[in-house]
Amino acid sequence: MTRPRIIVHGGAWTIPADRQEAHIAGCRRAVEAAWPLLRDGATAVEAVRAAVNVLEDDPTFDAGRGAVLNRDGVIELDAAIMDGATLDFGGVAAVRRFANPVDIARRLLDTEFCLLVGEGAERFALEQGLKPVDPATLLVERERLLYETLRSRAGYSTHDAFRPVTDTAPAGDVPKGTVGAVALDIHGNVAAATSTGGTPFKLAGRVGDSPLCGAGTYADNETGGASATGFGEGVMRTLMTHCACEHLRECLPDEAARRAIDMLHRRVGGHAGLIMLDRHGRYGVHCNTDHIAHAYARADGTVHASVTPDPVTGE
């Protein structure tokens, strides 16, 4: 029997000091919710879904309740989940009426399809018995105010949101709280899931990296799993999570994550964060932003949570 493991993230950006504790606490709660499931024999797929549900329900993050608004002043949610045992993948995008899009993605794993968007994704969710919500219940005042600020900011580019405040075009006031989880279950199976409201002030209908296989989300029992957060267009163009998992064939997860993010920055100037877990249960966390909110279960079941990407290969 394999020793179960789980790691989660709550976005990589410049997290203001007065919001760091909420990010740490939210990530901790997600691990605390999923770890007992893994310990008691739940699959990695169900564990990452449960962890991401906690993060989607937490208004701290840019996922589910608390997600950012697009240029039309509308919340559109993306999510994905992947089973490393079978390589089954489910992704949904531009979802407006469901608070937990990762649940829709999970139901897709039981079909022949991998990706649904917009009205089609919502129709599928209804057919599966999932309950819609009033989109207004997803909006928090923080994001309404941010929308008004960005709408009035001349020359604002969504790409500005992913530069650290130490760069020449800082945007430290713009949140990037995509959430994700990677788990290893007692059967040795790996799974990953990611959920997001996307980039602040994005074009209506824009789909980011989170719901795309090998871009924002990837899992393979032969290597491990990864969930990304950050500059979505760059992550898509470089298939960063697949690249990171392939690096696991020759190095530890921290190094694999570093190599993938270095490649992202070298090739497309991107900024991002990655959490990883290899098939042996070793963790990795890396970012080239100022912070990455994350938490993971130690071998004894206690939880480490932080916004600083300290090396975790010894855990």
Secondary structure, DSSP 8 states (H G I E B T S, - for coil): ----EEEEEEEEE---HHHHHHHHHHHHHHHHHHHHHHHTT--HHHHHHHHHHHHHH-TTSSSSTT----TTS---EEEEEEETTTTEEEEEEEE-S-S-HHHHHHHHTTSS--EEEHHHHHHHHHHTT-----GGGG--HHHHHHHHHHHTSTT--GGGGGS-TTSSS--TTS----EEEEEE-TTS-EEEEEEE--STT--TT---STTSBTTTEEEETTTEEEEEEE-HHHHHHHTHHHHHHHHTTTS-HHHHHHHHHHHHHHHH---EEEEEEETTS-EEEEESSSEEEEEEE-TTS-EEEESS----TT-
